[in-house]
Amino acid sequence: MAHKNVKRFLTLFALGITYGFMYVMPYMKSSFYDQMIAAMHVTNEQLGALMTFYTIALTISYLPGGWIADKIRPKKILLISVFGQAALSFLFMFTYSSYTMAVIIWMAMALTGGLAFWPALLKGIRMLGTDKEQGRLYGVFTGLNNLASLLLSFIMIGILAMVGQAEPVMGFKGAVASMGVLAIVAGLLLLFLFDDKASYGNPDEAQAAPPKFDVRSFFSTFKLPGVWLMTGLVWCYVTMMAVTSYLTPYSTGVLGISAVLAASIGTLRTYGVGLIGGPLGGLVADKVLHSVSKQQAVGMLLCVVALVFFLLVPSGANSILLISMILFTGVALFFCKGTAFSVQPELGIPTHVSATAVAIATLIGYLPDMFVHTMFGRWLDDYGNAGYQSIFIYGAAMAAFGVVVAILAFILSKRLAKKKAEQELLAS
């Protein structure tokens, strides 16, 4: 048993760092903006347009990716995706001076990091344990993912410090090369550690051959109420992620915290507290509340409390209190994010359509990213610092909506559990 648990943890570690490394390159302008401009000889608009091409291709890929991930075993998909990402990193390192090639590579990265990768990743996590362990599995995965992001951030900072200040282009190329190398490392860990035929509590499903293409099963997934409740939970935490990203400029512009301190707190809020919030959410779901939907309701309620605090706190308040609440907001967010997809078993979503369900929830649940940032920016442009009030009100309302969705999810889970118990009683 101890050996099996160690193997599961190592597999989760491999999945966590794979996810953490997969999305660094398409979003690398957040760390290497000036280096990319200098090396690629592009305008700010052209650099920003890369993300537009990436997002469009990513969105289109989700639904067919769900079907692919339900048809093919997760390990094969993950290995193709991560080694494909490594190949694109090295290709970009040699062709960065061609903007056309950059567009092609960014759209190709939407296929390696989108399409079947994301649903296959979550399906792989689900296969690592029983239905009663899903909260902990997803929570630990989230913590490991954030650990990988922190690690990569330190590596990028180190490259910039050693090379990038004197030679921006060399620093840029070094960063791209390191992303390719780390993707290979992640792929090798998956190759040797991840056994998607192993039995971790669901032996029948683990050993079963992947189902043949079934159009009826694909479309029947859209009819499952649990899929739409999970989608609602994802929608709410994605909105909350967008809202909390504005706590850094709010800290400097309204609360009077220094820019350096605000950036440091923002980094901890974005990555560091995920090491606490994700595993804590999984532990509470499995060991305390024995229900992911109940745990989601608690987490969304904590988000409401955190945002109402920022609506009421006066400028010039105690700095320690402000910093504590900013970090608390991050913990509450990861408390929700870490287990949102692990609600599938109690909502009656079968494993054989799990990837399609994830694709639906991701496709629709991540739609806020397409409009809320623009909307929030417009509010700040039109109303100045007063726009933060509108942002936090909007976030609190969405978190309150998340509480309602989680309660509905719990009601459905109880109904399904009762029905299952009655069927088992009749069968006996």
C-alpha positions as CSV (number, residue, x, y, z in Angstrom):
1,M,0.0,0.0,0.0
2,A,2.8,2.4,0.9
3,H,4.5,1.7,-2.4
4,K,1.3,2.3,-4.3
5,N,0.8,5.7,-2.6
6,V,4.4,6.7,-3.4
7,K,3.8,5.8,-7.0
8,R,0.6,7.8,-7.1
9,F,2.3,10.8,-5.6
10,L,5.1,10.6,-8.0
11,T,2.6,10.4,-10.9
12,L,0.8,13.4,-9.6
13,F,4.1,15.2,-9.4
14,A,4.8,14.4,-13.0
15,L,1.3,15.5,-14.1
16,G,1.6,18.7,-12.0
17,I,4.9,19.9,-13.4
18,T,3.8,18.9,-16.9
19,Y,0.9,21.3,-16.5
20,G,3.0,23.9,-14.9
21,F,5.6,23.9,-17.8
22,M,3.1,23.5,-20.7
23,Y,1.7,27.0,-20.6
24,V,4.8,29.1,-19.9
25,M,5.9,29.6,-23.5
26,P,2.6,30.9,-24.9
27,Y,2.4,33.4,-22.0
28,M,6.1,34.2,-21.9
29,K,5.6,37.8,-22.8
30,S,4.5,38.4,-19.2
31,S,8.1,37.8,-18.2
32,F,10.2,38.4,-21.3
33,Y,8.2,41.2,-23.1
34,D,11.2,43.5,-23.9
35,Q,13.4,40.6,-24.9
36,M,10.7,39.3,-27.3
37,I,10.3,42.8,-28.9
38,A,14.1,43.1,-29.3
39,A,14.7,39.6,-30.7
40,M,11.6,39.3,-33.0
41,H,11.6,43.0,-34.2
42,V,7.8,43.2,-33.8
43,T,5.5,45.9,-32.6
44,N,3.5,45.7,-29.4
45,E,0.4,45.1,-31.4
46,Q,1.9,42.1,-33.2
47,L,3.2,40.6,-30.0
48,G,-0.3,41.0,-28.4
49,A,-1.9,39.4,-31.5
50,L,0.0,36.2,-30.9
51,M,-2.2,35.6,-27.8
52,T,-5.3,36.4,-30.0
53,F,-4.3,33.6,-32.5
54,Y,-3.5,31.3,-29.6
55,T,-6.8,31.8,-27.8
56,I,-8.9,31.4,-30.9
57,A,-7.2,28.1,-31.8
58,L,-7.4,27.0,-28.1
59,T,-11.1,27.6,-27.9
60,I,-11.9,25.8,-31.2
61,S,-9.8,22.8,-30.1
62,Y,-11.6,22.0,-26.8
63,L,-14.6,20.0,-27.9
64,P,-12.9,17.7,-30.4
65,G,-10.1,17.4,-27.8
66,G,-12.6,16.0,-25.3
67,W,-13.7,13.3,-27.7
68,I,-10.1,12.4,-28.5
69,A,-9.2,12.2,-24.9
70,D,-12.1,9.8,-24.2
71,K,-11.1,7.6,-27.2
72,I,-7.4,7.3,-26.5
73,R,-5.6,6.5,-23.3
74,P,-4.3,9.6,-21.4
75,K,-0.6,8.6,-21.4
76,K,-0.3,8.6,-25.1
77,I,-2.0,12.0,-25.5
78,L,0.1,13.6,-22.7
79,L,3.4,12.3,-24.2
80,I,2.5,13.5,-27.7
81,S,1.5,16.9,-26.3
82,V,4.5,17.5,-24.0
83,F,7.1,16.3,-26.5
84,G,5.3,18.3,-29.2
85,Q,5.6,21.4,-26.9
86,A,9.3,20.8,-26.5
87,A,9.8,20.5,-30.3
88,L,7.9,23.8,-30.8
89,S,10.1,25.5,-28.2
90,F,13.2,24.6,-30.0
91,L,11.7,25.4,-33.4
92,F,10.8,28.9,-32.1
93,M,14.3,29.4,-30.8
94,F,15.7,29.0,-34.4
95,T,12.9,30.8,-36.3
96,Y,12.0,33.7,-33.9
97,S,12.9,36.3,-36.4
98,S,9.9,35.3,-38.7
99,Y,6.6,36.6,-37.4
100,T,4.7,34.2,-39.7
101,M,6.4,31.3,-38.1
102,A,5.7,32.7,-34.7
103,V,2.0,32.8,-35.5
104,I,2.1,29.2,-36.8
105,I,3.9,28.1,-33.6
106,W,1.5,29.8,-31.3
107,M,-1.5,28.3,-33.0
108,A,0.3,24.9,-32.9
109,M,0.9,25.4,-29.1
110,A,-2.9,25.7,-28.7
111,L,-3.1,22.1,-30.0
112,T,-0.3,20.8,-27.7
113,G,-1.6,22.6,-24.7
114,G,-5.3,22.5,-25.6
115,L,-7.1,20.0,-27.8
116,A,-6.8,16.7,-25.9
117,F,-4.0,17.6,-23.4
118,W,-6.1,19.3,-20.8
119,P,-9.0,16.8,-20.7
120,A,-6.6,13.9,-20.8
121,L,-4.6,15.4,-17.9
122,L,-7.7,15.7,-15.7
123,K,-8.9,12.2,-16.8
124,G,-5.5,10.9,-15.8
125,I,-5.7,12.5,-12.4
126,R,-9.2,11.0,-11.9
127,M,-7.9,7.5,-12.7
128,L,-5.4,7.7,-9.9
129,G,-7.9,7.0,-7.1
130,T,-11.3,6.1,-6.0
131,D,-14.3,8.5,-6.1
132,K,-13.8,9.3,-2.4
133,E,-10.2,10.4,-3.0
134,Q,-10.8,12.8,-5.9
135,G,-10.8,16.0,-3.8
136,R,-7.3,15.2,-2.4
137,L,-5.9,14.1,-5.7
138,Y,-7.0,17.3,-7.5
139,G,-5.9,19.4,-4.5
140,V,-2.4,17.9,-4.4
141,F,-2.1,18.2,-8.1
142,T,-2.9,22.0,-7.9
143,G,-0.3,22.4,-5.2
144,L,2.3,20.6,-7.2
145,N,1.4,22.6,-10.3
146,N,2.0,25.8,-8.4
147,L,5.2,24.5,-7.1
148,A,6.3,23.9,-10.7
149,S,5.3,27.4,-11.6
150,L,7.4,28.8,-8.8
151,L,10.3,26.7,-9.8
152,L,10.1,27.9,-13.4
153,S,9.8,31.5,-12.3
154,F,13.0,31.2,-10.3
155,I,14.8,29.6,-13.4
156,M,13.6,32.4,-15.6
157,I,14.7,35.0,-13.2
158,G,18.1,33.3,-12.9
159,I,18.6,33.3,-16.7
160,L,17.6,37.0,-16.9
161,A,20.0,37.8,-14.1
162,M,23.0,35.9,-15.7
163,V,22.4,36.7,-19.4
164,G,19.5,38.8,-20.1
165,Q,20.6,42.1,-18.7
166,A,23.7,42.4,-20.8
167,E,22.4,40.5,-23.9
168,P,18.5,40.7,-24.0
169,V,18.3,38.5,-27.1
170,M,20.5,35.8,-25.6
171,G,18.4,35.9,-22.5
172,F,15.3,35.5,-24.6
173,K,16.8,32.5,-26.5
174,G,18.1,31.0,-23.2
175,A,14.6,31.2,-21.8
176,V,13.0,29.5,-24.8
177,A,15.7,26.7,-24.7
178,S,15.1,26.1,-21.0
179,M,11.3,25.8,-21.7
180,G,12.1,23.1,-24.2
181,V,14.4,21.2,-21.9
182,L,12.0,21.3,-19.0
183,A,9.2,20.0,-21.3
184,I,11.4,17.1,-22.2
185,V,12.1,16.5,-18.5
186,A,8.3,16.5,-17.8
187,G,7.7,14.1,-20.7
188,L,10.3,11.6,-19.4
189,L,8.8,11.7,-15.9
190,L,5.4,10.9,-17.5
191,L,6.9,8.1,-19.6
192,F,8.4,6.3,-16.7
193,L,6.0,7.1,-13.8
194,F,2.5,7.3,-15.3
195,D,0.8,3.9,-15.8
196,D,-2.7,4.6,-17.1
197,K,-3.5,0.9,-17.0
198,A,-2.8,0.6,-13.2
199,S,-5.6,0.0,-10.7
200,Y,-6.0,2.6,-8.0
201,G,-9.5,1.9,-6.9
202,N,-11.3,1.7,-10.2
203,P,-9.9,-1.5,-11.7
204,D,-12.7,-2.2,-14.1
205,E,-12.4,1.3,-15.7
206,A,-8.6,1.3,-15.6
207,Q,-8.2,-2.1,-17.4
208,A,-11.0,-1.5,-19.9
209,A,-10.1,-0.7,-23.5
210,P,-10.9,2.8,-24.6
211,P,-14.4,3.0,-26.0
212,K,-14.9,3.1,-29.7
213,F,-16.1,6.3,-31.2
214,D,-19.8,6.8,-30.2
215,V,-21.5,9.9,-31.5
216,R,-24.5,9.2,-29.2
217,S,-22.3,9.0,-26.1
218,F,-20.6,12.2,-27.1
219,F,-23.8,14.2,-27.4
220,S,-25.4,12.6,-24.4
221,T,-22.7,14.2,-22.3
222,F,-24.3,17.6,-23.0
223,K,-27.5,16.3,-21.4
224,L,-26.0,15.5,-18.0
225,P,-27.0,18.1,-15.4
226,G,-23.8,17.5,-13.6
227,V,-21.8,18.7,-16.5
228,W,-23.5,22.1,-16.5
229,L,-23.2,22.5,-12.7
230,M,-19.4,21.8,-13.0
231,T,-19.3,24.3,-15.8
232,G,-20.9,26.9,-13.5
233,L,-18.3,26.3,-10.8
234,V,-15.5,26.7,-13.4
235,W,-17.1,29.9,-14.7
236,C,-17.1,31.3,-11.2
237,Y,-13.5,30.5,-10.3
238,V,-12.2,31.7,-13.7
239,T,-14.0,35.0,-13.0
240,M,-12.5,35.1,-9.5
241,M,-9.0,34.6,-11.0
242,A,-9.5,37.6,-13.2
243,V,-10.8,39.7,-10.3
244,T,-8.0,38.8,-8.0
245,S,-5.4,39.7,-10.7
246,Y,-6.4,43.4,-10.1
247,L,-5.5,43.2,-6.4
248,T,-1.9,44.1,-7.3
249,P,-2.6,47.5,-9.0
250,Y,-5.4,48.1,-6.4
251,S,-2.7,47.6,-3.7
252,T,-0.5,50.3,-5.1
253,G,-3.1,52.8,-6.5
254,V,-5.7,52.7,-3.6
255,L,-4.2,51.0,-0.6
256,G,-0.8,52.7,-0.8
257,I,1.4,49.6,-0.8
258,S,4.7,50.1,-2.5
259,A,5.1,48.7,-6.0
260,V,7.9,46.2,-5.0
261,L,5.9,44.9,-2.1
262,A,2.7,44.7,-4.1
263,A,4.5,42.7,-6.8
264,S,6.0,40.3,-4.3
265,I,2.6,39.8,-2.6
266,G,1.0,39.3,-6.1
267,T,3.5,36.5,-6.9
268,L,2.8,34.8,-3.6
269,R,-1.0,35.2,-4.2
270,T,-0.7,33.8,-7.7
271,Y,1.6,30.9,-7.1
272,G,2.7,30.5,-3.4
273,V,-0.7,30.2,-1.7
274,G,-1.8,27.6,-4.2
275,L,0.5,25.2,-2.3
276,I,-1.8,25.7,0.7
277,G,-5.2,26.4,-0.8
278,G,-5.3,23.5,-3.3
279,P,-4.3,20.6,-1.0
280,L,-6.4,22.2,1.8
281,G,-9.5,22.2,-0.4
282,G,-9.0,18.6,-1.3
283,L,-8.5,17.6,2.3
284,V,-11.6,19.4,3.5
285,A,-13.7,17.9,0.6
286,D,-12.6,14.3,1.3
287,K,-12.0,14.2,5.1
288,V,-14.1,16.9,6.7
289,L,-17.2,17.6,4.5
290,H,-17.1,14.3,2.5
291,S,-18.4,16.2,-0.5
292,V,-16.7,18.3,-3.1
293,S,-19.9,20.3,-3.8
294,K,-20.2,21.3,-0.1
295,Q,-16.5,22.2,-0.1
296,Q,-17.0,24.4,-3.2
297,A,-19.9,26.2,-1.5
298,V,-17.6,27.0,1.5
299,G,-14.8,28.2,-0.8
300,M,-17.1,30.4,-2.8
301,L,-18.5,31.9,0.4
302,L,-14.9,32.7,1.5
303,C,-14.3,34.5,-1.8
304,V,-17.4,36.6,-1.1
305,V,-16.2,37.5,2.3
306,A,-12.7,38.4,1.0
307,L,-14.1,40.7,-1.8
308,V,-16.6,42.4,0.6
309,F,-13.7,43.2,2.8
310,F,-11.9,45.1,0.0
311,L,-15.2,46.9,-0.7
312,L,-15.4,48.1,2.9
313,V,-11.7,48.6,3.9
314,P,-10.6,52.2,4.1
315,S,-7.4,53.5,2.5
316,G,-4.5,53.7,5.0
317,A,-5.7,50.6,6.9
318,N,-3.1,48.4,8.7
319,S,-0.7,47.0,6.2
320,I,-0.4,43.6,7.9
321,L,-4.2,43.3,7.8
322,L,-4.3,44.2,4.1
323,I,-1.5,41.9,3.1
324,S,-3.1,39.0,5.1
325,M,-6.4,39.6,3.4
326,I,-4.8,39.7,-0.1
327,L,-3.1,36.3,0.6
328,F,-6.3,35.0,2.2
329,T,-8.1,35.8,-1.1
330,G,-5.6,33.7,-3.0
331,V,-6.0,30.8,-0.6
332,A,-9.8,31.0,-1.0
333,L,-9.5,31.1,-4.7
334,F,-7.2,28.0,-4.9
335,F,-9.4,26.3,-2.3
336,C,-12.1,26.4,-5.0
337,K,-10.0,25.9,-8.1
338,G,-8.1,22.9,-6.8
339,T,-11.2,20.7,-6.6
340,A,-13.7,22.1,-9.2
341,F,-13.2,19.3,-11.7
342,S,-13.1,16.6,-9.0
343,V,-16.8,17.1,-8.4
344,Q,-17.5,14.7,-11.4
345,P,-18.1,11.4,-9.5
346,E,-20.7,12.8,-7.1
347,L,-22.5,14.5,-10.0
348,G,-22.9,11.3,-11.8
349,I,-20.4,12.0,-14.7
350,P,-19.1,8.6,-15.9
351,T,-15.4,8.2,-16.4
352,H,-15.7,7.1,-20.0
353,V,-17.1,10.6,-20.9
354,S,-15.0,12.4,-18.3
355,A,-12.7,14.1,-20.8
356,T,-15.7,15.3,-22.9
357,A,-17.3,16.7,-19.8
358,V,-14.0,18.5,-18.9
359,A,-13.9,19.9,-22.5
360,I,-17.4,21.3,-22.2
361,A,-16.7,22.8,-18.8
362,T,-13.5,24.3,-20.0
363,L,-14.8,25.6,-23.3
364,I,-17.7,27.5,-21.6
365,G,-16.3,28.0,-18.1
366,Y,-13.3,29.9,-19.4
367,L,-15.3,32.2,-21.6
368,P,-15.0,35.0,-18.9
369,D,-11.4,35.4,-19.9
370,M,-12.5,36.6,-23.3
371,F,-14.4,39.6,-22.0
372,V,-13.9,40.4,-18.3
373,H,-10.4,41.7,-18.6
374,T,-11.5,44.2,-21.3
375,M,-14.5,45.1,-19.3
376,F,-12.5,45.7,-16.1
377,G,-10.0,47.7,-18.0
378,R,-12.7,49.9,-19.4
379,W,-14.1,50.5,-16.0
380,L,-10.7,51.6,-14.7
381,D,-10.2,53.9,-17.8
382,D,-13.7,55.5,-17.3
383,Y,-13.9,55.7,-13.5
384,G,-10.2,55.6,-12.3
385,N,-9.7,54.0,-8.9
386,A,-13.5,53.9,-8.4
387,G,-13.6,51.2,-11.0
388,Y,-12.1,48.8,-8.5
389,Q,-15.4,49.0,-6.6
390,S,-17.3,47.8,-9.7
391,I,-14.7,45.0,-10.2
392,F,-15.0,43.7,-6.6
393,I,-18.8,44.0,-6.7
394,Y,-18.9,42.0,-9.9
395,G,-16.6,39.4,-8.4
396,A,-18.5,39.1,-5.2
397,A,-21.7,38.6,-7.2
398,M,-20.1,35.8,-9.3
399,A,-18.8,34.2,-6.1
400,A,-22.3,34.3,-4.6
401,F,-23.6,32.7,-7.8
402,G,-21.0,30.1,-7.3
403,V,-22.4,29.3,-3.8
404,V,-25.8,28.8,-5.4
405,V,-24.4,26.5,-8.1
406,A,-22.5,24.5,-5.4
407,I,-25.6,24.1,-3.4
408,L,-27.5,22.8,-6.4
409,A,-24.6,20.4,-7.1
410,F,-24.9,19.1,-3.6
411,I,-28.7,18.6,-4.0
412,L,-28.1,16.6,-7.2
413,S,-25.3,14.5,-5.6
414,K,-27.6,13.6,-2.7
415,R,-30.4,12.6,-5.2
416,L,-28.0,10.5,-7.2
417,A,-26.6,8.8,-4.1
418,K,-30.1,8.0,-2.9
419,K,-31.0,6.5,-6.3
420,K,-27.8,4.4,-6.4
421,A,-28.5,3.1,-2.9
422,E,-32.1,2.1,-3.9
423,Q,-30.8,0.3,-7.0
424,E,-28.2,-1.6,-5.0
425,L,-30.9,-2.6,-2.5
426,L,-33.1,-3.9,-5.2
427,A,-30.2,-5.8,-6.8
428,S,-29.4,-7.5,-3.5
